């Protein structure tokens, strides 16, 4: 009897693990669990994209092309994410397409803007607060001039980066405070310390480009 129970339990565990792996494999959107460690210096778009891919693969999601949701002086973040739809690590749909992603129809919130491991990222009210997410973008996903920390290559006291709030929560009820991609600029430069000073940690959004 004990043998039968053990076999049944092992089979159930295998099925459960297979289902979880299948669900994770669908992931096409996440917030990075960690940044570069060098503030807004991500090694440019190439380095940011590689960081997305590395985190996704470490989480068991392989065979996808990942792009960071970041604007530069020459590129708009909205043009980097593919056509959609996108789902998080739990299989929850974030948006159907680029238009809905940048409209009221997107489902980005603290509960859904999970990291690549399927974990909730600290937001306003948590310690430490990590809700500032690097974007360099306007609400419509287009670039903001001179707010990309030198196209994501700066980590000192100079430069500015536009950031959004992944938890859609800020100091007030304004549209900017609730914006996932365009809440406010960094203060004090592009360093890790400057980003942490306003409630960030150098995190950014990653999207799978299908």
Phi and psi restraints in degrees (value plus and minus 20) as a CYANA .aco file:
   2 UNK   PHI     -80.9   -40.9
   2 UNK   PSI     -57.0   -17.0
   3 UNK   PHI     -84.3   -44.3
   3 UNK   PSI     -62.6   -22.6
   4 UNK   PHI     -83.6   -43.6
   4 UNK   PSI     -61.7   -21.7
   5 UNK   PHI     -83.1   -43.1
   5 UNK   PSI     -62.2   -22.2
   6 UNK   PHI     -84.5   -44.5
   6 UNK   PSI     -63.5   -23.5
   7 UNK   PHI     -82.8   -42.8
   7 UNK   PSI     -64.2   -24.2
   8 UNK   PHI     -83.0   -43.0
   8 UNK   PSI     -61.9   -21.9
   9 UNK   PHI     -84.6   -44.6
   9 UNK   PSI     -60.7   -20.7
  10 UNK   PHI     -84.6   -44.6
  10 UNK   PSI     -61.7   -21.7
  11 UNK   PHI     -84.4   -44.4
  11 UNK   PSI     -62.7   -22.7
  12 UNK   PHI     -82.3   -42.3
  12 UNK   PSI     -61.7   -21.7
  13 UNK   PHI     -82.5   -42.5
  13 UNK   PSI     -59.5   -19.5
  14 UNK   PHI     -86.0   -46.0
  14 UNK   PSI     -62.3   -22.3
  15 UNK   PHI     -84.3   -44.3
  15 UNK   PSI     -64.2   -24.2
  16 UNK   PHI     -81.9   -41.9
  16 UNK   PSI     -64.2   -24.2
  17 UNK   PHI     -83.8   -43.8
  17 UNK   PSI     -59.1   -19.1
  18 UNK   PHI     -84.6   -44.6
  18 UNK   PSI     -60.0   -20.0
  19 UNK   PHI     -85.7   -45.7
  19 UNK   PSI     -60.5   -20.5
  20 UNK   PHI     -84.9   -44.9
  20 UNK   PSI     -61.1   -21.1
  21 UNK   PHI     -84.8   -44.8
  21 UNK   PSI     -60.7   -20.7
  22 UNK   PHI     -82.4   -42.4
  22 UNK   PSI     -62.1   -22.1
  23 UNK   PHI     -85.4   -45.4
  23 UNK   PSI     -65.0   -25.0
  24 UNK   PHI     -81.6   -41.6
  24 UNK   PSI     -55.4   -15.4
  25 UNK   PHI     -84.3   -44.3
  25 UNK   PSI     -39.5     0.5
  26 UNK   PHI    -102.4   -62.4
  26 UNK   PSI     -32.4     7.6
  27 UNK   PHI     -73.7   -33.7
  27 UNK   PSI     110.7   150.7
  28 UNK   PHI    -156.2  -116.2
  28 UNK   PSI      -8.8    31.2
  29 UNK   PHI    -173.3  -133.3
  29 UNK   PSI     116.5   156.5
  30 UNK   PHI    -182.9  -142.9
  30 UNK   PSI     141.8   181.8
  31 UNK   PHI    -116.2   -76.2
  31 UNK   PSI     115.3   155.3
  32 UNK   PHI     -81.1   -41.1
  32 UNK   PSI     117.6   157.6
  33 UNK   PHI     -91.9   -51.9
  33 UNK   PSI     -47.7    -7.7
  34 UNK   PHI    -160.4  -120.4
  34 UNK   PSI     135.9   175.9
  35 UNK   PHI    -113.7   -73.7
  35 UNK   PSI    -179.2  -139.2
  36 UNK   PHI     -97.1   -57.1
  36 UNK   PSI     -40.0     0.0
  37 UNK   PHI      67.2   107.2
  37 UNK   PSI     -23.6    16.4
  38 UNK   PHI    -139.5   -99.5
  38 UNK   PSI      19.0    59.0
  39 UNK   PHI      45.2    85.2
  39 UNK   PSI    -150.3  -110.3
  40 UNK   PHI    -108.5   -68.5
  40 UNK   PSI     -16.2    23.8
  41 UNK   PHI    -101.7   -61.7
  41 UNK   PSI      80.0   120.0
  42 UNK   PHI    -125.4   -85.4
  42 UNK   PSI     -14.7    25.3
  43 UNK   PHI      59.1    99.1
  43 UNK   PSI       9.9    49.9
  44 UNK   PHI      50.3    90.3
  44 UNK   PSI    -192.2  -152.2
  45 UNK   PHI     -83.4   -43.4
  45 UNK   PSI     -56.8   -16.8
  46 UNK   PHI     -80.6   -40.6
  46 UNK   PSI     -64.7   -24.7
  47 UNK   PHI     -88.0   -48.0
  47 UNK   PSI     -58.7   -18.7
  48 UNK   PHI     -85.9   -45.9
  48 UNK   PSI     -63.0   -23.0
  49 UNK   PHI     -82.1   -42.1
  49 UNK   PSI     -61.7   -21.7
  50 UNK   PHI     -85.0   -45.0
  50 UNK   PSI     -55.7   -15.7
  51 UNK   PHI     -84.5   -44.5
  51 UNK   PSI     -63.3   -23.3
  52 UNK   PHI     -77.8   -37.8
  52 UNK   PSI     -68.5   -28.5
  53 UNK   PHI     -82.7   -42.7
  53 UNK   PSI     -61.2   -21.2
  54 UNK   PHI     -84.1   -44.1
  54 UNK   PSI     -63.4   -23.4
  55 UNK   PHI     -87.3   -47.3
  55 UNK   PSI     -61.2   -21.2
  56 UNK   PHI     -83.8   -43.8
  56 UNK   PSI     -64.4   -24.4
  57 UNK   PHI     -85.9   -45.9
  57 UNK   PSI     -57.9   -17.9
  58 UNK   PHI     -84.7   -44.7
  58 UNK   PSI     -47.1    -7.1
  59 UNK   PHI    -106.5   -66.5
  59 UNK   PSI     -20.1    19.9
  60 UNK   PHI      76.8   116.8
  60 UNK   PSI     -13.5    26.5
  61 UNK   PHI    -121.9   -81.9
  61 UNK   PSI      88.1   128.1
  62 UNK   PHI    -138.9   -98.9
  62 UNK   PSI     145.6   185.6
  63 UNK   PHI      58.3    98.3
  63 UNK   PSI      -4.1    35.9
  64 UNK   PHI    -138.7   -98.7
  64 UNK   PSI     133.1   173.1
  65 UNK   PHI    -117.0   -77.0
  65 UNK   PSI     104.2   144.2
  66 UNK   PHI    -131.8   -91.8
  66 UNK   PSI     118.4   158.4
  67 UNK   PHI    -144.8  -104.8
  67 UNK   PSI     121.1   161.1
  68 UNK   PHI     -97.9   -57.9
  68 UNK   PSI     120.8   160.8
  69 UNK   PHI    -101.8   -61.8
  69 UNK   PSI      65.7   105.7
  70 UNK   PHI    -163.1  -123.1
  70 UNK   PSI     115.1   155.1
  71 UNK   PHI    -113.7   -73.7
  71 UNK   PSI     134.3   174.3
  72 UNK   PHI    -152.7  -112.7
  72 UNK   PSI    -197.1  -157.1
  73 UNK   PHI     -85.2   -45.2
  73 UNK   PSI     -37.7     2.3
  74 UNK   PHI    -138.2   -98.2
  74 UNK   PSI     -22.5    17.5
  75 UNK   PHI    -167.5  -127.5
  75 UNK   PSI     124.4   164.4
  76 UNK   PHI    -118.0   -78.0
  76 UNK   PSI     117.9   157.9
  77 UNK   PHI     -78.0   -38.0
  77 UNK   PSI     -57.4   -17.4
  78 UNK   PHI     -82.8   -42.8
  78 UNK   PSI     -43.0    -3.0
  79 UNK   PHI    -108.9   -68.9
  79 UNK   PSI     -17.7    22.3
  80 UNK   PHI    -125.0   -85.0
  80 UNK   PSI     -26.6    13.4
  81 UNK   PHI    -122.2   -82.2
  81 UNK   PSI     -15.7    24.3
  82 UNK   PHI      61.0   101.0
  82 UNK   PSI    -181.3  -141.3
  83 UNK   PHI    -122.0   -82.0
  83 UNK   PSI     -37.3     2.7
  84 UNK   PHI      65.1   105.1
  84 UNK   PSI    -199.0  -159.0
  85 UNK   PHI     -94.5   -54.5
  85 UNK   PSI     148.6   188.6
  86 UNK   PHI    -147.7  -107.7
  86 UNK   PSI     121.7   161.7
  87 UNK   PHI    -149.7  -109.7
  87 UNK   PSI     134.2   174.2
  88 UNK   PHI    -105.8   -65.8
  88 UNK   PSI    -193.2  -153.2
  89 UNK   PHI     -86.6   -46.6
  89 UNK   PSI     -35.9     4.1
  90 UNK   PHI    -119.2   -79.2
  90 UNK   PSI     -16.1    23.9
  91 UNK   PHI      65.1   105.1
  91 UNK   PSI     -10.8    29.2
  92 UNK   PHI    -103.4   -63.4
  92 UNK   PSI     108.4   148.4
  93 UNK   PHI     -91.2   -51.2
  93 UNK   PSI     112.4   152.4
  94 UNK   PHI    -111.5   -71.5
  94 UNK   PSI     -64.0   -24.0
  95 UNK   PHI    -186.1  -146.1
  95 UNK   PSI     135.3   175.3
  96 UNK   PHI    -103.0   -63.0
  96 UNK   PSI     -56.0   -16.0
  97 UNK   PHI    -177.2  -137.2
  97 UNK   PSI    -199.2  -159.2
  98 UNK   PHI     -82.2   -42.2
  98 UNK   PSI     -58.9   -18.9
  99 UNK   PHI     -83.9   -43.9
  99 UNK   PSI     -66.5   -26.5
 100 UNK   PHI     -91.2   -51.2
 100 UNK   PSI     -50.3   -10.3
 101 UNK   PHI     -80.5   -40.5
 101 UNK   PSI     -57.1   -17.1
 102 UNK   PHI    -120.1   -80.1
 102 UNK   PSI      -3.7    36.3
 103 UNK   PHI    -142.3  -102.3
 103 UNK   PSI    -189.6  -149.6
 104 UNK   PHI     -92.8   -52.8
 104 UNK   PSI     -30.4     9.6
 105 UNK   PHI    -102.0   -62.0
 105 UNK   PSI     -30.2     9.8
 106 UNK   PHI     -90.9   -50.9
 106 UNK   PSI     134.9   174.9
 107 UNK   PHI    -129.0   -89.0
 107 UNK   PSI       5.4    45.4
 108 UNK   PHI     -92.6   -52.6
 108 UNK   PSI     107.2   147.2
 109 UNK   PHI    -176.4  -136.4
 109 UNK   PSI     156.7   196.7
 110 UNK   PHI     -80.5   -40.5
 110 UNK   PSI     -55.7   -15.7
 111 UNK   PHI     -94.4   -54.4
 111 UNK   PSI     -42.6    -2.6
 112 UNK   PHI    -131.1   -91.1
 112 UNK   PSI     -42.7    -2.7
 113 UNK   PHI    -102.2   -62.2
 113 UNK   PSI      48.2    88.2
 114 UNK   PHI    -103.2   -63.2
 114 UNK   PSI     141.4   181.4
 115 UNK   PHI    -102.2   -62.2
 115 UNK   PSI    -199.3  -159.3
 116 UNK   PHI     -84.9   -44.9
 116 UNK   PSI     -36.7     3.3
 117 UNK   PHI    -111.0   -71.0
 117 UNK   PSI     -21.4    18.6
 118 UNK   PHI      64.4   104.4
 118 UNK   PSI      -3.1    36.9
 119 UNK   PHI    -117.5   -77.5
 119 UNK   PSI     128.0   168.0
 120 UNK   PHI     -92.6   -52.6
 120 UNK   PSI     115.6   155.6
 121 UNK   PHI    -111.9   -71.9
 121 UNK   PSI     115.1   155.1
 122 UNK   PHI     -72.4   -32.4
 122 UNK   PSI     117.6   157.6
 123 UNK   PHI    -142.7  -102.7
 123 UNK   PSI    -184.6  -144.6
 124 UNK   PHI     -82.2   -42.2
 124 UNK   PSI     110.7   150.7
 125 UNK   PHI      80.9   120.9
 125 UNK   PSI     -38.1     1.9
 126 UNK   PHI    -112.1   -72.1
 126 UNK   PSI     141.1   181.1
 127 UNK   PHI    -143.6  -103.6
 127 UNK   PSI      99.6   139.6
 128 UNK   PHI    -101.3   -61.3
 128 UNK   PSI     133.2   173.2
 129 UNK   PHI     -92.3   -52.3
 129 UNK   PSI     109.6   149.6
 130 UNK   PHI    -150.4  -110.4
 130 UNK   PSI      10.6    50.6
 131 UNK   PHI    -101.9   -61.9
 131 UNK   PSI     -32.3     7.7
 132 UNK   PHI     -95.1   -55.1
 132 UNK   PSI      98.1   138.1
 133 UNK   PHI    -136.2   -96.2
 133 UNK   PSI     106.2   146.2
 134 UNK   PHI     -82.9   -42.9
 134 UNK   PSI     113.5   153.5
 135 UNK   PHI    -162.3  -122.3
 135 UNK   PSI     -57.2   -17.2
 136 UNK   PHI      45.1    85.1
 136 UNK   PSI       6.5    46.5
 137 UNK   PHI    -148.2  -108.2
 137 UNK   PSI     137.8   177.8
 138 UNK   PHI    -102.4   -62.4
 138 UNK   PSI     149.9   189.9
 139 UNK   PHI     -76.1   -36.1
 139 UNK   PSI     -49.2    -9.2
 140 UNK   PHI    -105.8   -65.8
 140 UNK   PSI     -15.7    24.3
 141 UNK   PHI      66.9   106.9
 141 UNK   PSI     -12.6    27.4
 142 UNK   PHI    -113.2   -73.2
 142 UNK   PSI     143.0   183.0
 143 UNK   PHI     -86.4   -46.4
 143 UNK   PSI     131.6   171.6
 144 UNK   PHI    -133.5   -93.5
 144 UNK   PSI     100.7   140.7
 145 UNK   PHI     -77.1   -37.1
 145 UNK   PSI     112.5   152.5
 146 UNK   PHI      41.6    81.6
 146 UNK   PSI       6.4    46.4
 147 UNK   PHI    -148.3  -108.3
 147 UNK   PSI      23.8    63.8
 148 UNK   PHI    -149.0  -109.0
 148 UNK   PSI      -1.2    38.8
 149 UNK   PHI      27.9    67.9
 149 UNK   PSI      34.5    74.5
 150 UNK   PHI      42.6    82.6
 150 UNK   PSI      22.6    62.6
 151 UNK   PHI      36.8    76.8
 151 UNK   PSI      21.8    61.8
 152 UNK   PHI      45.6    85.6
 152 UNK   PSI      24.7    64.7
 153 UNK   PHI    -149.1  -109.1
 153 UNK   PSI     -17.0    23.0
 154 UNK   PHI    -129.8   -89.8
 154 UNK   PSI     123.7   163.7
 155 UNK   PHI    -161.0  -121.0
 155 UNK   PSI       0.5    40.5
 156 UNK   PHI    -131.2   -91.2
 156 UNK   PSI    -176.3  -136.3
 157 UNK   PHI     -99.6   -59.6
 157 UNK   PSI     -30.0    10.0
 158 UNK   PHI    -115.7   -75.7
 158 UNK   PSI     139.2   179.2
 159 UNK   PHI      72.1   112.1
 159 UNK   PSI     146.2   186.2
 160 UNK   PHI    -163.4  -123.4
 160 UNK   PSI     124.2   164.2
 161 UNK   PHI    -149.1  -109.1
 161 UNK   PSI     112.9   152.9
 162 UNK   PHI     -99.2   -59.2
 162 UNK   PSI     120.9   160.9
 163 UNK   PHI    -154.8  -114.8
 163 UNK   PSI     133.4   173.4
 164 UNK   PHI    -132.0   -92.0
 164 UNK   PSI     152.1   192.1
 165 UNK   PHI    -129.5   -89.5
 165 UNK   PSI      91.3   131.3
 166 UNK   PHI     -86.0   -46.0
 166 UNK   PSI     -43.0    -3.0
 167 UNK   PHI    -113.9   -73.9
 167 UNK   PSI     -18.1    21.9
 168 UNK   PHI      37.6    77.6
 168 UNK   PSI      13.9    53.9
 169 UNK   PHI    -154.7  -114.7
 169 UNK   PSI     116.3   156.3
 170 UNK   PHI    -162.3  -122.3
 170 UNK   PSI    -172.9  -132.9
 171 UNK   PHI     -96.7   -56.7
 171 UNK   PSI     -37.8     2.2
 172 UNK   PHI    -169.1  -129.1
 172 UNK   PSI    -186.5  -146.5
 173 UNK   PHI    -121.5   -81.5
 173 UNK   PSI      -0.1    39.9
 174 UNK   PHI     -89.5   -49.5
 174 UNK   PSI     141.4   181.4
 175 UNK   PHI     -81.2   -41.2
 175 UNK   PSI     -58.4   -18.4
 176 UNK   PHI     -84.6   -44.6
 176 UNK   PSI     -62.9   -22.9
 177 UNK   PHI     -81.7   -41.7
 177 UNK   PSI     -50.9   -10.9
 178 UNK   PHI    -115.6   -75.6
 178 UNK   PSI     -16.6    23.4
 179 UNK   PHI     -99.1   -59.1
 179 UNK   PSI     113.6   153.6
 180 UNK   PHI     -97.5   -57.5
 180 UNK   PSI     -40.0     0.0
 181 UNK   PHI    -149.6  -109.6
 181 UNK   PSI     -22.7    17.3
 182 UNK   PHI    -175.9  -135.9
 182 UNK   PSI      50.9    90.9
 183 UNK   PHI    -115.1   -75.1
 183 UNK   PSI     -73.2   -33.2
 184 UNK   PHI    -184.8  -144.8
 184 UNK   PSI     144.2   184.2
 185 UNK   PHI    -108.3   -68.3
 185 UNK   PSI     136.9   176.9
 186 UNK   PHI     -86.4   -46.4
 186 UNK   PSI     136.3   176.3
 187 UNK   PHI    -143.9  -103.9
 187 UNK   PSI     111.3   151.3
 188 UNK   PHI      71.5   111.5
 188 UNK   PSI      -8.8    31.2
 189 UNK   PHI      91.3   131.3
 189 UNK   PSI    -177.4  -137.4
 190 UNK   PHI    -136.7   -96.7
 190 UNK   PSI      -9.8    30.2
 191 UNK   PHI     -95.2   -55.2
 191 UNK   PSI     144.5   184.5
 192 UNK   PHI     -79.2   -39.2
 192 UNK   PSI     -60.0   -20.0
 193 UNK   PHI     -84.9   -44.9
 193 UNK   PSI     -60.8   -20.8
 194 UNK   PHI     -84.8   -44.8
 194 UNK   PSI     -61.2   -21.2
 195 UNK   PHI     -87.4   -47.4
 195 UNK   PSI     -60.1   -20.1
 196 UNK   PHI     -86.6   -46.6
 196 UNK   PSI     -49.3    -9.3
 197 UNK   PHI     -83.3   -43.3
 197 UNK   PSI     -43.7    -3.7
 198 UNK   PHI    -129.2   -89.2
 198 UNK   PSI     -11.8    28.2
 199 UNK   PHI      81.7   121.7
 199 UNK   PSI      13.9    53.9
 200 UNK   PHI    -148.4  -108.4
 200 UNK   PSI    -196.2  -156.2
 201 UNK   PHI    -174.9  -134.9
 201 UNK   PSI      -0.7    39.3
 202 UNK   PHI      56.3    96.3
 202 UNK   PSI       4.5    44.5
 203 UNK   PHI    -103.9   -63.9
 203 UNK   PSI     141.3   181.3
 204 UNK   PHI    -172.5  -132.5
 204 UNK   PSI     147.5   187.5
 205 UNK   PHI    -107.5   -67.5
 205 UNK   PSI     125.3   165.3
 206 UNK   PHI    -145.5  -105.5
 206 UNK   PSI     116.8   156.8
 207 UNK   PHI    -146.8  -106.8
 207 UNK   PSI     120.1   160.1
 208 UNK   PHI    -102.2   -62.2
 208 UNK   PSI     110.3   150.3
 209 UNK   PHI    -118.0   -78.0
 209 UNK   PSI      90.5   130.5
